């Protein structure tokens, strides 16, 4: 039975990962600060099931508070098999309004965790990075060996900084660091500010949907269970000391097509509120999965249509 420290445990991806790890017979210490970016009640619902599990405990800690983090782990007196770091101030557009706050959480907070891993000699560190690091790179599909990254938001630059910091700690302190670049994750429990969740609620309510640009922007939408598969595989990865790996679906979908598929899943037509393209938005995301397949045995299984139906089913249950 392995013991994992998982940050962002009450969030969208984190709560799914907690459930998967517990089902696999592992112990999980979850950390979440219940940031006010969206209502606490949403996260409490996410984590309600694991809270009752005997092999799970949840610590409410802000990763910027290195003293509280260190004190909590010292009190627990545990030996960690790995750290999975998913916590972050999220969102491309909000990061433009609060670049300093994003830097403090996403970069300094990551360094606090890496320092913890160094002090405790934690052998494995899996980091939730983002496809946003590629920015406006025209070299699609995006490959991890493309060294000319072109981030265009503070959030994206934070993720690049954290990846590079991971390389430093891997090189100096022998921590295996695996950065996973997630591509537009969706599914049950998706954050309410993200497009699929936001659009679905508006379409269902018969309200206008903010539709930025001409609908040609494309995203590589990836269902949450596929992402969790990749994270679990990364926890068992041992072939090298440092890796950056894409986790996506490898099938970009235009905004216009996404809306059509949502209309089909919901059985309702969307009312489009057409608006200009937004600063910080990239024209497309597209993951090359060659490396993920080779190193992790990763293979996305859930097509967009099935994933949207699963999301709508969850939304119907949530009300």
N, C-alpha and C positions, 0 to 999 in steps of 0.2 A: 504494500500500500504506500504509494508516494504521497508526499505533502507538497502542495502547491500554494504559493502566495499569488493571488490574482487581484490586480487593481481594476477599478471600474466594474466591480462584480455585480452591482445592481443595475447596470446599464443594459442596453439592447444586446450587444454581442456577449458581454460579460455574463449576463444571467443565463444565456443559452449554454455557454461554456461551463459554468458552474454545474448545471444539471448534467451535462455530458460527463464531466470528470467524476461527479458523485456516483453516477450510474456505472462508471467503470471501476468502482471500488476504491477511489482515492479520497484523501482528505483535502479540504480546501479552506484556507484562510482568505476571506474576501475583504478587500478594502474599498470603501467608497465614501466620498465626502458629501454626497447628495447635493451637488452643485445646483444652484437655483435656475440654471439655464432652462429647465422645464420642471413641472411640479414634482415634488418629492413623492407624492402619492403614486405617480406612475412607476417610479423605481421600487417603491415598497411592494407594489403588485408584482413586479418582475421577480423579486427575490423571495416572495412569500413562501413558495414551496421549499426551497433550500433551507430557509431559516429553521424549519422543523427537523432537518436532517441531523443525525448525531455526529456526522463527520464534517459539518460545516459550521464556521463561526464568521461573523461579520464585524469588522472594526470600522468605526466611522472616524476617518482620519483624512486631513488635507495633506497631500504629499509635499506641499511647500513647508510643512512643519516637520523638519527633520528630527527635532527632539522628540516629538510625540511618536513618530514612526519608530525610531530606535528604541524608545522606552517600551512601546507595546511589544515589539519582537523580543526584547530582552526579558520582559515579564513572562512571555509565553515559553521561553526556553526551548524552542523547537529547532530542528534541523531541516532546512528547506531543500527539496530536491530541485525546484525550479521556481523562477518568478515569471509570471505572465503579466506584462504591463499594457493594459488596454485603456487605463484612465487618461483623460485629456480634456482640456477645454476644446470643444468640438465646433466645427463649422467654418467654412471659408469666409463667408460674408461677415459674420460677427467678429472674426479675428481682425478685420480692418478697422473696426470701431474700438478695439481694445488690444492693440498689439503688445503692449507691455504686460498686461495680465496673461495673455496667451503665452508669452515667453516665460513668465515666472512659473506657470503650471507645467507647460509641455516640455520645457527644456530644463529648468532648475529642478522641477519635480522628478524628472527622469534621472537627473544626476544624483539626487538623493537616493533613489532606488538602486542605482548602480553602485553607489558607495555602500549601501547596505549589503548588496551582493558581494562586494569585495571584502567587507569586514567579516561576513558570515561564511565566506568561501562557497557561495551558491554556484553550482557548476553550470547551470543553464539559465539563460535569460531570453525570453521570447517577447518581442516588442511589436505592438500594433501600429504599423506605419500606414501610409496612405498613398493612393495613386496620384494624389494632388502634387506629389513631389516632382512629377514629370512636367507639370505646368503646361506650357504651350509648345512642347517638343513636337515637331512634325513627323518624327521617326516612328510611325506606328506599324504594327502593334508595338507597344512599349516594352523594351527589354531591360533587364536589370544591369546589363553591361554598358548601357548608354550613359557615359560619364558626363554628358552635357545636360544637366538637369536645369529646367527653367521654371522654378516655382514663381507664382504671381500673387501669392497671399501670405500674410504672416503665419497662418496655420501651416501652409505647405513648407515654408522655410523652417518652422519649428521641427517638423518631422525629419527634414534633411539633417538638421543639427543633431537631433537625437540619434539618428542612424550613425552619424560620424562619431559621436561620443561613445556609442556602443563599440565601435571599432577600437577606440583608444583603450577602453577597459578590457576588451578581449585580448588585445596585444600586450598590455602591461600586466594584467592580473589573471589571465588564463580563464576568463569567463566566456563560455560559448554564447555568442550573441546572434540570434536569428531575427532579422527584421522582416516582417510580413507586410507587404504593401497591399492593403485591401482596396478593392474596386467596387464602389457604390453598393454597399451591402443593404439588403432589404429583407423583409419578412415579418412575422409576428413580433411585436414589441418594438418595432422600429421607432426611433425618436419622432415625436409629433411634428417637428419642424422640417423634416426631410420630405422630399417631393412626393414620393409614392403615398406616404401616410397623409400628408397635407392635402394632396389632390383627391385622394379617395374620400376623405371626410367632406370636402367641398362638393364633389360630384354627387355624393349620396344625399347631401342636404339641399341640392339644387342651387348652390351658390357659385359665383364666378371663380374660375381657376386662374391664378396668375400665370400667364404663358409668355415666357421671356424669349425674345427673338422670333425667328421664323419657323421654329420647330425642328431645325436640322441638326442642332447640337446632339451629340450621341454619348451615351454612357454604357459602360460594361457592367450591367446590373448582375449582382451575385447574391444568391439566396443564402441566408444566414447559416443553414446547416452545412452548406459547402464550405463556408469560411471556418466553421468550427472543426470540420474534418481536417482542414489545413493546419489549424493551430495545434490540434492534438498530434498530428504527424510531426510538427516542428518540435514538440516537446520530447519526442523520441529521436530527434536528429542528432547524429554524432560524427558525421563524415568530415567536418571542417570546423574551425574555431569561429568563423564569422561568415554570415551569408545574408544577402538581401534577396527576397523571393516574392514575386507577384502572386497574389491570390485573387483571381477574377473568374470570369465565365468565358472570355474570348469571343463574345458575340455582341458587339456594340449595337445599341438600339436607339433610334432617334427619339427626341422628345415627342414628336407627333405620333409616332408608333406607340410609345408608352401610353399616351392618353387614349388611343384607340383600344389598346389591350385592357386598360383600366375600365373603360366604358363597357367592354364585353364582360369583364369579371363582375362588375357592379350591376349590369343590366340597366344602365342609365346613360344619357348623353351628357357630355361636359359643356358647360358654358364658359367659353374662353375669354379671359381678360388679357388681351395682347399688350405686352409691355416691351420696352427696349431690353437688349441684352444687359446683364448685370456685370459690373466690374468684378474681377476675380474669377469669373466663370471661364472654364476652358472649353474649346469647341468640341473636343471628344476625349474619351478615355477608352483604352483598348489594351488589354493585358496579353502579352505573350506568355504562355504557360509552359514553355519548354522546360525551364529550370524547375518549376514546381512539380511537374510530372516526373522528371528525372530524380530529384533529390527527396521529394516527399511522397511520391506515388499519388499525387493529387489529381483528381479528376472531377470537375463539377458535374453534378447529376440532375439538378433541378432546372428545367427550362423556365423562361420568364412566365409563360402562360400559367403553368402549374404553380409557380411561386406566388403569383398575384392572386390566384384563387385561394391558396392557403392563407395569404395575408388578409383577404376580404373575409374569409371564414372567421379568422381571429377577430377582426374588427367588428363583425356582427355579434360575436359573443361578448366583446367588451362593451358594446353599446355606444 
